[in-house]
Amino acid sequence: MEYTGHAPPGSYDRVVVRGELTSGEFIAFWTAQGRVLAGMNVNVWEVTGPIGQLIRSRRPVDLDRLADPTVALDSLIRQG
């Protein structure tokens, strides 16, 4: 498990889950107004870099696409 970013209580309005919690393999994103504030990957590897890029971009992302594991995280970084 790796956590990137910072989303203290009250700073986010939605948690988006990519994958299935019950499988033990997922990414959770804390978002505010469509922007990613933090992400936690659990048994999903090689995503810390793209999660950090989403956070640093401070751009809104399509939250439905963020939740979809078939959509590459890199494409969300470039969408803005």
mmCIF file of the N, C-alpha and C atoms, coordinates in Angstrom:
data_MODEL
# 
_entry.id   MODEL 
# 
loop_
_atom_site.group_PDB 
_atom_site.id 
_atom_site.type_symbol 
_atom_site.label_atom_id 
_atom_site.label_alt_id 
_atom_site.label_comp_id 
_atom_site.label_asym_id 
_atom_site.label_entity_id 
_atom_site.label_seq_id 
_atom_site.pdbx_PDB_ins_code 
_atom_site.Cartn_x 
_atom_site.Cartn_y 
_atom_site.Cartn_z 
_atom_site.occupancy 
_atom_site.B_iso_or_equiv 
_atom_site.pdbx_formal_charge 
_atom_site.auth_seq_id 
_atom_site.auth_comp_id 
_atom_site.auth_asym_id 
_atom_site.auth_atom_id 
_atom_site.pdbx_PDB_model_num 
ATOM 1   N N  . MET A 1 1  ? 0.842   -1.164 0.000   1.00 0.00 ? 1  MET A N  1 
ATOM 2   C CA . MET A 1 1  ? 0.000   0.000  0.000   1.00 0.00 ? 1  MET A CA 1 
ATOM 3   C C  . MET A 1 1  ? 0.894   1.236  0.000   1.00 0.00 ? 1  MET A C  1 
ATOM 4   N N  . GLU A 1 2  ? 0.536   2.192  -0.867  1.00 0.00 ? 2  GLU A N  1 
ATOM 5   C CA . GLU A 1 2  ? 1.265   3.456  -0.930  1.00 0.00 ? 2  GLU A CA 1 
ATOM 6   C C  . GLU A 1 2  ? 0.255   4.597  -0.984  1.00 0.00 ? 2  GLU A C  1 
ATOM 7   N N  . TYR A 1 3  ? 0.532   5.664  -0.253  1.00 0.00 ? 3  TYR A N  1 
ATOM 8   C CA . TYR A 1 3  ? -0.333  6.829  -0.218  1.00 0.00 ? 3  TYR A CA 1 
ATOM 9   C C  . TYR A 1 3  ? 0.463   8.020  -0.737  1.00 0.00 ? 3  TYR A C  1 
ATOM 10  N N  . THR A 1 4  ? -0.134  8.752  -1.664  1.00 0.00 ? 4  THR A N  1 
ATOM 11  C CA . THR A 1 4  ? 0.509   9.912  -2.269  1.00 0.00 ? 4  THR A CA 1 
ATOM 12  C C  . THR A 1 4  ? -0.413  11.110 -2.131  1.00 0.00 ? 4  THR A C  1 
ATOM 13  N N  . GLY A 1 5  ? 0.117   12.256 -1.758  1.00 0.00 ? 5  GLY A N  1 
ATOM 14  C CA . GLY A 1 5  ? -0.684  13.458 -1.622  1.00 0.00 ? 5  GLY A CA 1 
ATOM 15  C C  . GLY A 1 5  ? -1.109  13.681 -0.185  1.00 0.00 ? 5  GLY A C  1 
ATOM 16  N N  . HIS A 1 6  ? -2.125  14.543 -0.040  1.00 0.00 ? 6  HIS A N  1 
ATOM 17  C CA . HIS A 1 6  ? -2.619  14.858 1.298   1.00 0.00 ? 6  HIS A CA 1 
ATOM 18  C C  . HIS A 1 6  ? -4.077  15.293 1.190   1.00 0.00 ? 6  HIS A C  1 
ATOM 19  N N  . ALA A 1 7  ? -4.939  14.605 1.923   1.00 0.00 ? 7  ALA A N  1 
ATOM 20  C CA . ALA A 1 7  ? -6.368  14.936 1.914   1.00 0.00 ? 7  ALA A CA 1 
ATOM 21  C C  . ALA A 1 7  ? -6.910  14.831 3.336   1.00 0.00 ? 7  ALA A C  1 
ATOM 22  N N  . PRO A 1 8  ? -6.682  15.855 4.149   1.00 0.00 ? 8  PRO A N  1 
ATOM 23  C CA . PRO A 1 8  ? -7.192  15.813 5.524   1.00 0.00 ? 8  PRO A CA 1 
ATOM 24  C C  . PRO A 1 8  ? -8.724  15.840 5.534   1.00 0.00 ? 8  PRO A C  1 
ATOM 25  N N  . PRO A 1 9  ? -9.327  15.371 6.614   1.00 0.00 ? 9  PRO A N  1 
ATOM 26  C CA . PRO A 1 9  ? -10.787 15.403 6.718   1.00 0.00 ? 9  PRO A CA 1 
ATOM 27  C C  . PRO A 1 9  ? -11.335 16.795 6.402   1.00 0.00 ? 9  PRO A C  1 
ATOM 28  N N  . GLY A 1 10 ? -12.390 16.818 5.620   1.00 0.00 ? 10 GLY A N  1 
ATOM 29  C CA . GLY A 1 10 ? -13.019 18.075 5.243   1.00 0.00 ? 10 GLY A CA 1 
ATOM 30  C C  . GLY A 1 10 ? -12.452 18.727 3.998   1.00 0.00 ? 10 GLY A C  1 
ATOM 31  N N  . SER A 1 11 ? -11.341 18.219 3.485   1.00 0.00 ? 11 SER A N  1 
ATOM 32  C CA . SER A 1 11 ? -10.727 18.839 2.306   1.00 0.00 ? 11 SER A CA 1 
ATOM 33  C C  . SER A 1 11 ? -11.217 18.232 0.992   1.00 0.00 ? 11 SER A C  1 
ATOM 34  N N  . TYR A 1 12 ? -11.898 17.107 1.044   1.00 0.00 ? 12 TYR A N  1 
ATOM 35  C CA . TYR A 1 12 ? -12.336 16.423 -0.175  1.00 0.00 ? 12 TYR A CA 1 
ATOM 36  C C  . TYR A 1 12 ? -13.850 16.267 -0.165  1.00 0.00 ? 12 TYR A C  1 
ATOM 37  N N  . ASP A 1 13 ? -14.411 16.123 -1.376  1.00 0.00 ? 13 ASP A N  1 
ATOM 38  C CA . ASP A 1 13 ? -15.853 15.948 -1.468  1.00 0.00 ? 13 ASP A CA 1 
ATOM 39  C C  . ASP A 1 13 ? -16.259 14.575 -1.991  1.00 0.00 ? 13 ASP A C  1 
ATOM 40  N N  . ARG A 1 14 ? -15.286 13.798 -2.458  1.00 0.00 ? 14 ARG A N  1 
ATOM 41  C CA . ARG A 1 14 ? -15.604 12.467 -2.984  1.00 0.00 ? 14 ARG A CA 1 
ATOM 42  C C  . ARG A 1 14 ? -14.365 11.582 -2.941  1.00 0.00 ? 14 ARG A C  1 
ATOM 43  N N  . VAL A 1 15 ? -14.595 10.301 -2.665  1.00 0.00 ? 15 VAL A N  1 
ATOM 44  C CA . VAL A 1 15 ? -13.545 9.287  -2.799  1.00 0.00 ? 15 VAL A CA 1 
ATOM 45  C C  . VAL A 1 15 ? -13.945 8.407  -3.970  1.00 0.00 ? 15 VAL A C  1 
ATOM 46  N N  . VAL A 1 16 ? -13.067 8.318  -4.952  1.00 0.00 ? 16 VAL A N  1 
ATOM 47  C CA . VAL A 1 16 ? -13.301 7.519  -6.154  1.00 0.00 ? 16 VAL A CA 1 
ATOM 48  C C  . VAL A 1 16 ? -12.468 6.254  -6.040  1.00 0.00 ? 16 VAL A C  1 
ATOM 49  N N  . VAL A 1 17 ? -13.100 5.103  -6.233  1.00 0.00 ? 17 VAL A N  1 
ATOM 50  C CA . VAL A 1 17 ? -12.387 3.830  -6.164  1.00 0.00 ? 17 VAL A CA 1 
ATOM 51  C C  . VAL A 1 17 ? -12.252 3.265  -7.571  1.00 0.00 ? 17 VAL A C  1 
ATOM 52  N N  . ARG A 1 18 ? -11.038 2.889  -7.894  1.00 0.00 ? 18 ARG A N  1 
ATOM 53  C CA . ARG A 1 18 ? -10.713 2.284  -9.189  1.00 0.00 ? 18 ARG A CA 1 
ATOM 54  C C  . ARG A 1 18 ? -10.357 0.835  -8.898  1.00 0.00 ? 18 ARG A C  1 
ATOM 55  N N  . GLY A 1 19 ? -11.187 -0.101 -9.327  1.00 0.00 ? 19 GLY A N  1 
ATOM 56  C CA . GLY A 1 19 ? -11.007 -1.503 -9.001  1.00 0.00 ? 19 GLY A CA 1 
ATOM 57  C C  . GLY A 1 19 ? -12.047 -1.918 -7.975  1.00 0.00 ? 19 GLY A C  1 
ATOM 58  N N  . GLU A 1 20 ? -11.856 -3.090 -7.392  1.00 0.00 ? 20 GLU A N  1 
ATOM 59  C CA . GLU A 1 20 ? -12.818 -3.628 -6.433  1.00 0.00 ? 20 GLU A CA 1 
ATOM 60  C C  . GLU A 1 20 ? -12.196 -3.724 -5.044  1.00 0.00 ? 20 GLU A C  1 
ATOM 61  N N  . LEU A 1 21 ? -12.818 -3.091 -4.067  1.00 0.00 ? 21 LEU A N  1 
ATOM 62  C CA . LEU A 1 21 ? -12.318 -3.153 -2.693  1.00 0.00 ? 21 LEU A CA 1 
ATOM 63  C C  . LEU A 1 21 ? -12.195 -4.596 -2.210  1.00 0.00 ? 21 LEU A C  1 
ATOM 64  N N  . THR A 1 22 ? -13.177 -5.427 -2.539  1.00 0.00 ? 22 THR A N  1 
ATOM 65  C CA . THR A 1 22 ? -13.191 -6.807 -2.045  1.00 0.00 ? 22 THR A CA 1 
ATOM 66  C C  . THR A 1 22 ? -12.059 -7.655 -2.618  1.00 0.00 ? 22 THR A C  1 
ATOM 67  N N  . SER A 1 23 ? -11.511 -7.255 -3.755  1.00 0.00 ? 23 SER A N  1 
ATOM 68  C CA . SER A 1 23 ? -10.418 -8.023 -4.364  1.00 0.00 ? 23 SER A CA 1 
ATOM 69  C C  . SER A 1 23 ? -9.084  -7.760 -3.675  1.00 0.00 ? 23 SER A C  1 
ATOM 70  N N  . GLY A 1 24 ? -9.016  -6.643 -2.936  1.00 0.00 ? 24 GLY A N  1 
ATOM 71  C CA . GLY A 1 24 ? -7.750  -6.269 -2.313  1.00 0.00 ? 24 GLY A CA 1 
ATOM 72  C C  . GLY A 1 24 ? -6.774  -5.632 -3.282  1.00 0.00 ? 24 GLY A C  1 
ATOM 73  N N  . GLU A 1 25 ? -7.247  -5.323 -4.497  1.00 0.00 ? 25 GLU A N  1 
ATOM 74  C CA . GLU A 1 25 ? -6.433  -4.648 -5.512  1.00 0.00 ? 25 GLU A CA 1 
ATOM 75  C C  . GLU A 1 25 ? -7.233  -3.459 -6.035  1.00 0.00 ? 25 GLU A C  1 
ATOM 76  N N  . PHE A 1 26 ? -6.859  -2.276 -5.596  1.00 0.00 ? 26 PHE A N  1 
ATOM 77  C CA . PHE A 1 26 ? -7.609  -1.095 -6.000  1.00 0.00 ? 26 PHE A CA 1 
ATOM 78  C C  . PHE A 1 26 ? -6.765  0.156  -5.772  1.00 0.00 ? 26 PHE A C  1 
ATOM 79  N N  . ILE A 1 27 ? -7.263  1.257  -6.337  1.00 0.00 ? 27 ILE A N  1 
ATOM 80  C CA . ILE A 1 27 ? -6.706  2.582  -6.060  1.00 0.00 ? 27 ILE A CA 1 
ATOM 81  C C  . ILE A 1 27 ? -7.869  3.438  -5.568  1.00 0.00 ? 27 ILE A C  1 
ATOM 82  N N  . ALA A 1 28 ? -7.669  4.157  -4.486  1.00 0.00 ? 28 ALA A N  1 
ATOM 83  C CA . ALA A 1 28 ? -8.656  5.112  -3.991  1.00 0.00 ? 28 ALA A CA 1 
ATOM 84  C C  . ALA A 1 28 ? -8.102  6.514  -4.213  1.00 0.00 ? 28 ALA A C  1 
ATOM 85  N N  . PHE A 1 29 ? -8.944  7.383  -4.742  1.00 0.00 ? 29 PHE A N  1 
ATOM 86  C CA . PHE A 1 29 ? -8.562  8.777  -4.997  1.00 0.00 ? 29 PHE A CA 1 
ATOM 87  C C  . PHE A 1 29 ? -9.454  9.690  -4.178  1.00 0.00 ? 29 PHE A C  1 
ATOM 88  N N  . TRP A 1 30 ? -8.854  10.595 -3.423  1.00 0.00 ? 30 TRP A N  1 
ATOM 89  C CA . TRP A 1 30 ? -9.601  11.625 -2.711  1.00 0.00 ? 30 TRP A CA 1 
ATOM 90  C C  . TRP A 1 30 ? -9.628  12.836 -3.627  1.00 0.00 ? 30 TRP A C  1 
ATOM 91  N N  . THR A 1 31 ? -10.832 13.341 -3.929  1.00 0.00 ? 31 THR A N  1 
ATOM 92  C CA . THR A 1 31 ? -10.972 14.430 -4.889  1.00 0.00 ? 31 THR A CA 1 
ATOM 93  C C  . THR A 1 31 ? -11.774 15.595 -4.306  1.00 0.00 ? 31 THR A C  1 
ATOM 94  N N  . ALA A 1 32 ? -11.520 16.765 -4.843  1.00 0.00 ? 32 ALA A N  1 
ATOM 95  C CA . ALA A 1 32 ? -12.286 17.964 -4.508  1.00 0.00 ? 32 ALA A CA 1 
ATOM 96  C C  . ALA A 1 32 ? -12.550 18.718 -5.806  1.00 0.00 ? 32 ALA A C  1 
ATOM 97  N N  . GLN A 1 33 ? -13.813 18.951 -6.106  1.00 0.00 ? 33 GLN A N  1 
ATOM 98  C CA . GLN A 1 33 ? -14.203 19.649 -7.323  1.00 0.00 ? 33 GLN A CA 1 
ATOM 99  C C  . GLN A 1 33 ? -13.551 19.020 -8.553  1.00 0.00 ? 33 GLN A C  1 
ATOM 100 N N  . GLY A 1 34 ? -13.465 17.690 -8.567  1.00 0.00 ? 34 GLY A N  1 
ATOM 101 C CA . GLY A 1 34 ? -12.919 16.973 -9.718  1.00 0.00 ? 34 GLY A CA 1 
ATOM 102 C C  . GLY A 1 34 ? -11.406 16.895 -9.774  1.00 0.00 ? 34 GLY A C  1 
ATOM 103 N N  . ARG A 1 35 ? -10.731 17.495 -8.818  1.00 0.00 ? 35 ARG A N  1 
ATOM 104 C CA . ARG A 1 35 ? -9.264  17.469 -8.788  1.00 0.00 ? 35 ARG A CA 1 
ATOM 105 C C  . ARG A 1 35 ? -8.793  16.407 -7.804  1.00 0.00 ? 35 ARG A C  1 
ATOM 106 N N  . VAL A 1 36 ? -7.742  15.689 -8.165  1.00 0.00 ? 36 VAL A N  1 
ATOM 107 C CA . VAL A 1 36 ? -7.197  14.649 -7.299  1.00 0.00 ? 36 VAL A CA 1 
ATOM 108 C C  . VAL A 1 36 ? -6.293  15.292 -6.246  1.00 0.00 ? 36 VAL A C  1 
ATOM 109 N N  . LEU A 1 37 ? -6.626  15.048 -4.984  1.00 0.00 ? 37 LEU A N  1 
ATOM 110 C CA . LEU A 1 37 ? -5.816  15.559 -3.875  1.00 0.00 ? 37 LEU A CA 1 
ATOM 111 C C  . LEU A 1 37 ? -4.837  14.512 -3.358  1.00 0.00 ? 37 LEU A C  1 
ATOM 112 N N  . ALA A 1 38 ? -5.268  13.246 -3.389  1.00 0.00 ? 38 ALA A N  1 
ATOM 113 C CA . ALA A 1 38 ? -4.449  12.157 -2.858  1.00 0.00 ? 38 ALA A CA 1 
ATOM 114 C C  . ALA A 1 38 ? -4.906  10.847 -3.485  1.00 0.00 ? 38 ALA A C  1 
ATOM 115 N N  . GLY A 1 39 ? -4.016  9.878  -3.449  1.00 0.00 ? 39 GLY A N  1 
ATOM 116 C CA . GLY A 1 39 ? -4.349  8.546  -3.946  1.00 0.00 ? 39 GLY A CA 1 
ATOM 117 C C  . GLY A 1 39 ? -3.654  7.482  -3.123  1.00 0.00 ? 39 GLY A C  1 
ATOM 118 N N  . MET A 1 40 ? -4.329  6.361  -2.950  1.00 0.00 ? 40 MET A N  1 
ATOM 119 C CA . MET A 1 40 ? -3.744  5.227  -2.239  1.00 0.00 ? 40 MET A CA 1 
ATOM 120 C C  . MET A 1 40 ? -3.902  3.993  -3.113  1.00 0.00 ? 40 MET A C  1 
ATOM 121 N N  . ASN A 1 41 ? -2.770  3.414  -3.482  1.00 0.00 ? 41 ASN A N  1 
ATOM 122 C CA . ASN A 1 41 ? -2.825  2.185  -4.265  1.00 0.00 ? 41 ASN A CA 1 
ATOM 123 C C  . ASN A 1 41 ? -2.562  0.991  -3.351  1.00 0.00 ? 41 ASN A C  1 
ATOM 124 N N  . VAL A 1 42 ? -3.421  0.003  -3.490  1.00 0.00 ? 42 VAL A N  1 
ATOM 125 C CA . VAL A 1 42 ? -3.343  -1.215 -2.692  1.00 0.00 ? 42 VAL A CA 1 
ATOM 126 C C  . VAL A 1 42 ? -3.167  -2.389 -3.651  1.00 0.00 ? 42 VAL A C  1 
ATOM 127 N N  . ASN A 1 43 ? -2.000  -3.009 -3.618  1.00 0.00 ? 43 ASN A N  1 
ATOM 128 C CA . ASN A 1 43 ? -1.673  -4.142 -4.483  1.00 0.00 ? 43 ASN A CA 1 
ATOM 129 C C  . ASN A 1 43 ? -1.837  -3.831 -5.971  1.00 0.00 ? 43 ASN A C  1 
ATOM 130 N N  . VAL A 1 44 ? -1.685  -2.580 -6.324  1.00 0.00 ? 44 VAL A N  1 
ATOM 131 C CA . VAL A 1 44 ? -1.623  -2.142 -7.718  1.00 0.00 ? 44 VAL A CA 1 
ATOM 132 C C  . VAL A 1 44 ? -0.293  -1.418 -7.837  1.00 0.00 ? 44 VAL A C  1 
ATOM 133 N N  . TRP A 1 45 ? 0.555   -1.888 -8.726  1.00 0.00 ? 45 TRP A N  1 
ATOM 134 C CA . TRP A 1 45 ? 1.934   -1.403 -8.770  1.00 0.00 ? 45 TRP A CA 1 
ATOM 135 C C  . TRP A 1 45 ? 2.186   -0.505 -9.963  1.00 0.00 ? 45 TRP A C  1 
ATOM 136 N N  . GLU A 1 46 ? 3.266   0.250  -9.887  1.00 0.00 ? 46 GLU A N  1 
ATOM 137 C CA . GLU A 1 46 ? 3.726   1.133  -10.972 1.00 0.00 ? 46 GLU A CA 1 
ATOM 138 C C  . GLU A 1 46 ? 2.743   2.266  -11.243 1.00 0.00 ? 46 GLU A C  1 
ATOM 139 N N  . VAL A 1 47 ? 2.041   2.745  -10.216 1.00 0.00 ? 47 VAL A N  1 
ATOM 140 C CA . VAL A 1 47 ? 1.096   3.851  -10.411 1.00 0.00 ? 47 VAL A CA 1 
ATOM 141 C C  . VAL A 1 47 ? 1.395   5.065  -9.536  1.00 0.00 ? 47 VAL A C  1 
ATOM 142 N N  . THR A 1 48 ? 2.394   4.969  -8.694  1.00 0.00 ? 48 THR A N  1 
ATOM 143 C CA . THR A 1 48 ? 2.704   6.086  -7.800  1.00 0.00 ? 48 THR A CA 1 
ATOM 144 C C  . THR A 1 48 ? 3.070   7.340  -8.601  1.00 0.00 ? 48 THR A C  1 
ATOM 145 N N  . GLY A 1 49 ? 3.843   7.193  -9.643  1.00 0.00 ? 49 GLY A N  1 
ATOM 146 C CA . GLY A 1 49 ? 4.225   8.328  -10.494 1.00 0.00 ? 49 GLY A CA 1 
ATOM 147 C C  . GLY A 1 49 ? 3.018   9.006  -11.125 1.00 0.00 ? 49 GLY A C  1 
ATOM 148 N N  . PRO A 1 50 ? 2.173   8.244  -11.839 1.00 0.00 ? 50 PRO A N  1 
ATOM 149 C CA . PRO A 1 50 ? 0.991   8.872  -12.436 1.00 0.00 ? 50 PRO A CA 1 
ATOM 150 C C  . PRO A 1 50 ? 0.036   9.480  -11.405 1.00 0.00 ? 50 PRO A C  1 
ATOM 151 N N  . ILE A 1 51 ? -0.114  8.865  -10.242 1.00 0.00 ? 51 ILE A N  1 
ATOM 152 C CA . ILE A 1 51 ? -0.968  9.451  -9.197  1.00 0.00 ? 51 ILE A CA 1 
ATOM 153 C C  . ILE A 1 51 ? -0.398  10.805 -8.787  1.00 0.00 ? 51 ILE A C  1 
ATOM 154 N N  . GLY A 1 52 ? 0.899   10.860 -8.575  1.00 0.00 ? 52 GLY A N  1 
ATOM 155 C CA . GLY A 1 52 ? 1.549   12.125 -8.219  1.00 0.00 ? 52 GLY A CA 1 
ATOM 156 C C  . GLY A 1 52 ? 1.372   13.181 -9.295  1.00 0.00 ? 52 GLY A C  1 
ATOM 157 N N  . GLN A 1 53 ? 1.450   12.769 -10.553 1.00 0.00 ? 53 GLN A N  1 
ATOM 158 C CA . GLN A 1 53 ? 1.274   13.724 -11.649 1.00 0.00 ? 53 GLN A CA 1 
ATOM 159 C C  . GLN A 1 53 ? -0.151  14.275 -11.680 1.00 0.00 ? 53 GLN A C  1 
ATOM 160 N N  . LEU A 1 54 ? -1.136  13.401 -11.418 1.00 0.00 ? 54 LEU A N  1 
ATOM 161 C CA . LEU A 1 54 ? -2.524  13.872 -11.356 1.00 0.00 ? 54 LEU A CA 1 
ATOM 162 C C  . LEU A 1 54 ? -2.697  14.905 -10.245 1.00 0.00 ? 54 LEU A C  1 
ATOM 163 N N  . ILE A 1 55 ? -2.079  14.650 -9.112  1.00 0.00 ? 55 ILE A N  1 
ATOM 164 C CA . ILE A 1 55 ? -2.176  15.576 -7.979  1.00 0.00 ? 55 ILE A CA 1 
ATOM 165 C C  . ILE A 1 55 ? -1.507  16.901 -8.318  1.00 0.00 ? 55 ILE A C  1 
ATOM 166 N N  . ARG A 1 56 ? -0.279  16.832 -8.826  1.00 0.00 ? 56 ARG A N  1 
ATOM 167 C CA . ARG A 1 56 ? 0.482   18.053 -9.119  1.00 0.00 ? 56 ARG A CA 1 
ATOM 168 C C  . ARG A 1 56 ? -0.131  18.885 -10.247 1.00 0.00 ? 56 ARG A C  1 
ATOM 169 N N  . SER A 1 57 ? -0.840  18.241 -11.170 1.00 0.00 ? 57 SER A N  1 
ATOM 170 C CA . SER A 1 57 ? -1.441  18.982 -12.288 1.00 0.00 ? 57 SER A CA 1 
ATOM 171 C C  . SER A 1 57 ? -2.533  19.936 -11.814 1.00 0.00 ? 57 SER A C  1 
ATOM 172 N N  . ARG A 1 58 ? -3.189  19.590 -10.708 1.00 0.00 ? 58 ARG A N  1 
ATOM 173 C CA . ARG A 1 58 ? -4.281  20.400 -10.147 1.00 0.00 ? 58 ARG A CA 1 
ATOM 174 C C  . ARG A 1 58 ? -5.401  20.653 -11.132 1.00 0.00 ? 58 ARG A C  1 
ATOM 175 N N  . ARG A 1 59 ? -5.476  19.823 -12.167 1.00 0.00 ? 59 ARG A N  1 
ATOM 176 C CA . ARG A 1 59 ? -6.533  19.966 -13.166 1.00 0.00 ? 59 ARG A CA 1 
ATOM 177 C C  . ARG A 1 59 ? -7.685  19.022 -12.852 1.00 0.00 ? 59 ARG A C  1 
ATOM 178 N N  . PRO A 1 60 ? -8.912  19.431 -13.129 1.00 0.00 ? 60 PRO A N  1 
ATOM 179 C CA . PRO A 1 60 ? -10.036 18.517 -12.958 1.00 0.00 ? 60 PRO A CA 1 
ATOM 180 C C  . PRO A 1 60 ? -9.923  17.346 -13.937 1.00 0.00 ? 60 PRO A C  1 
ATOM 181 N N  . VAL A 1 61 ? -10.361 16.193 -13.495 1.00 0.00 ? 61 VAL A N  1 
ATOM 182 C CA . VAL A 1 61 ? -10.385 15.005 -14.353 1.00 0.00 ? 61 VAL A CA 1 
ATOM 183 C C  . VAL A 1 61 ? -11.806 14.457 -14.383 1.00 0.00 ? 61 VAL A C  1 
ATOM 184 N N  . ASP A 1 62 ? -12.106 13.686 -15.395 1.00 0.00 ? 62 ASP A N  1 
ATOM 185 C CA . ASP A 1 62 ? -13.395 13.011 -15.512 1.00 0.00 ? 62 ASP A CA 1 
ATOM 186 C C  . ASP A 1 62 ? -13.407 11.885 -14.471 1.00 0.00 ? 62 ASP A C  1 
ATOM 187 N N  . LEU A 1 63 ? -14.235 12.010 -13.441 1.00 0.00 ? 63 LEU A N  1 
ATOM 188 C CA . LEU A 1 63 ? -14.213 11.052 -12.342 1.00 0.00 ? 63 LEU A CA 1 
ATOM 189 C C  . LEU A 1 63 ? -14.701 9.667  -12.752 1.00 0.00 ? 63 LEU A C  1 
ATOM 190 N N  . ASP A 1 64 ? -15.571 9.585  -13.747 1.00 0.00 ? 64 ASP A N  1 
ATOM 191 C CA . ASP A 1 64 ? -15.986 8.269  -14.242 1.00 0.00 ? 64 ASP A CA 1 
ATOM 192 C C  . ASP A 1 64 ? -14.812 7.557  -14.911 1.00 0.00 ? 64 ASP A C  1 
ATOM 193 N N  . ARG A 1 65 ? -14.022 8.295  -15.665 1.00 0.00 ? 65 ARG A N  1 
ATOM 194 C CA . ARG A 1 65 ? -12.835 7.697  -16.295 1.00 0.00 ? 65 ARG A CA 1 
ATOM 195 C C  . ARG A 1 65 ? -11.775 7.376  -15.251 1.00 0.00 ? 65 ARG A C  1 
ATOM 196 N N  . LEU A 1 66 ? -11.662 8.203  -14.219 1.00 0.00 ? 66 LEU A N  1 
ATOM 197 C CA . LEU A 1 66 ? -10.719 7.939  -13.134 1.00 0.00 ? 66 LEU A CA 1 
ATOM 198 C C  . LEU A 1 66 ? -11.050 6.611  -12.453 1.00 0.00 ? 66 LEU A C  1 
ATOM 199 N N  . ALA A 1 67 ? -12.323 6.298  -12.314 1.00 0.00 ? 67 ALA A N  1 
ATOM 200 C CA . ALA A 1 67 ? -12.762 5.058  -11.668 1.00 0.00 ? 67 ALA A CA 1 
ATOM 201 C C  . ALA A 1 67 ? -12.620 3.832  -12.567 1.00 0.00 ? 67 ALA A C  1 
ATOM 202 N N  . ASP A 1 68 ? -12.459 4.025  -13.849 1.00 0.00 ? 68 ASP A N  1 
ATOM 203 C CA . ASP A 1 68 ? -12.437 2.926  -14.813 1.00 0.00 ? 68 ASP A CA 1 
ATOM 204 C C  . ASP A 1 68 ? -11.022 2.356  -14.963 1.00 0.00 ? 68 ASP A C  1 
ATOM 205 N N  . PRO A 1 69 ? -10.798 1.114  -14.504 1.00 0.00 ? 69 PRO A N  1 
ATOM 206 C CA . PRO A 1 69 ? -9.447  0.541  -14.586 1.00 0.00 ? 69 PRO A CA 1 
ATOM 207 C C  . PRO A 1 69 ? -8.966  0.268  -16.012 1.00 0.00 ? 69 PRO A C  1 
ATOM 208 N N  . THR A 1 70 ? -9.866  0.350  -17.004 1.00 0.00 ? 70 THR A N  1 
ATOM 209 C CA . THR A 1 70 ? -9.428  0.139  -18.385 1.00 0.00 ? 70 THR A CA 1 
ATOM 210 C C  . THR A 1 70 ? -8.871  1.424  -19.001 1.00 0.00 ? 70 THR A C  1 
ATOM 211 N N  . VAL A 1 71 ? -9.050  2.557  -18.317 1.00 0.00 ? 71 VAL A N  1 
ATOM 212 C CA . VAL A 1 71 ? -8.526  3.849  -18.804 1.00 0.00 ? 71 VAL A CA 1 
ATOM 213 C C  . VAL A 1 71 ? -7.151  4.077  -18.176 1.00 0.00 ? 71 VAL A C  1 
ATOM 214 N N  . ALA A 1 72 ? -6.163  4.283  -19.021 1.00 0.00 ? 72 ALA A N  1 
ATOM 215 C CA . ALA A 1 72 ? -4.808  4.519  -18.533 1.00 0.00 ? 72 ALA A CA 1 
ATOM 216 C C  . ALA A 1 72 ? -4.736  5.830  -17.740 1.00 0.00 ? 72 ALA A C  1 
ATOM 217 N N  . LEU A 1 73 ? -4.088  5.787  -16.583 1.00 0.00 ? 73 LEU A N  1 
ATOM 218 C CA . LEU A 1 73 ? -3.941  7.013  -15.792 1.00 0.00 ? 73 LEU A CA 1 
ATOM 219 C C  . LEU A 1 73 ? -3.226  8.097  -16.574 1.00 0.00 ? 73 LEU A C  1 
ATOM 220 N N  . ASP A 1 74 ? -2.260  7.708  -17.402 1.00 0.00 ? 74 ASP A N  1 
ATOM 221 C CA . ASP A 1 74 ? -1.531  8.684  -18.219 1.00 0.00 ? 74 ASP A CA 1 
ATOM 222 C C  . ASP A 1 74 ? -2.471  9.493  -19.121 1.00 0.00 ? 74 ASP A C  1 
ATOM 223 N N  . SER A 1 75 ? -3.536  8.854  -19.626 1.00 0.00 ? 75 SER A N  1 
ATOM 224 C CA . SER A 1 75 ? -4.447  9.576  -20.505 1.00 0.00 ? 75 SER A CA 1 
ATOM 225 C C  . SER A 1 75 ? -5.229  10.630 -19.721 1.00 0.00 ? 75 SER A C  1 
ATOM 226 N N  . LEU A 1 76 ? -5.453  10.414 -18.435 1.00 0.00 ? 76 LEU A N  1 
ATOM 227 C CA . LEU A 1 76 ? -6.154  11.408 -17.611 1.00 0.00 ? 76 LEU A CA 1 
ATOM 228 C C  . LEU A 1 76 ? -5.258  12.605 -17.327 1.00 0.00 ? 76 LEU A C  1 
ATOM 229 N N  . ILE A 1 77 ? -3.967  12.364 -17.217 1.00 0.00 ? 77 ILE A N  1 
ATOM 230 C CA . ILE A 1 77 ? -3.013  13.441 -16.998 1.00 0.00 ? 77 ILE A CA 1 
ATOM 231 C C  . ILE A 1 77 ? -3.014  14.368 -18.218 1.00 0.00 ? 77 ILE A C  1 
ATOM 232 N N  . ARG A 1 78 ? -3.086  13.769 -19.391 1.00 0.00 ? 78 ARG A N  1 
ATOM 233 C CA . ARG A 1 78 ? -3.022  14.537 -20.635 1.00 0.00 ? 78 ARG A CA 1 
ATOM 234 C C  . ARG A 1 78 ? -4.360  15.159 -21.015 1.00 0.00 ? 78 ARG A C  1 
ATOM 235 N N  . GLN A 1 79 ? -5.471  14.744 -20.366 1.00 0.00 ? 79 GLN A N  1 
ATOM 236 C CA . GLN A 1 79 ? -6.786  15.227 -20.785 1.00 0.00 ? 79 GLN A CA 1 
ATOM 237 C C  . GLN A 1 79 ? -6.967  16.719 -20.597 1.00 0.00 ? 79 GLN A C  1 
ATOM 238 N N  . GLY A 1 80 ? -6.260  17.312 -19.623 1.00 0.00 ? 80 GLY A N  1 
ATOM 239 C CA . GLY A 1 80 ? -6.409  18.742 -19.358 1.00 0.00 ? 80 GLY A CA 1 
ATOM 240 C C  . GLY A 1 80 ? -5.729  19.526 -20.379 1.00 0.00 ? 80 GLY A C  1 
# 
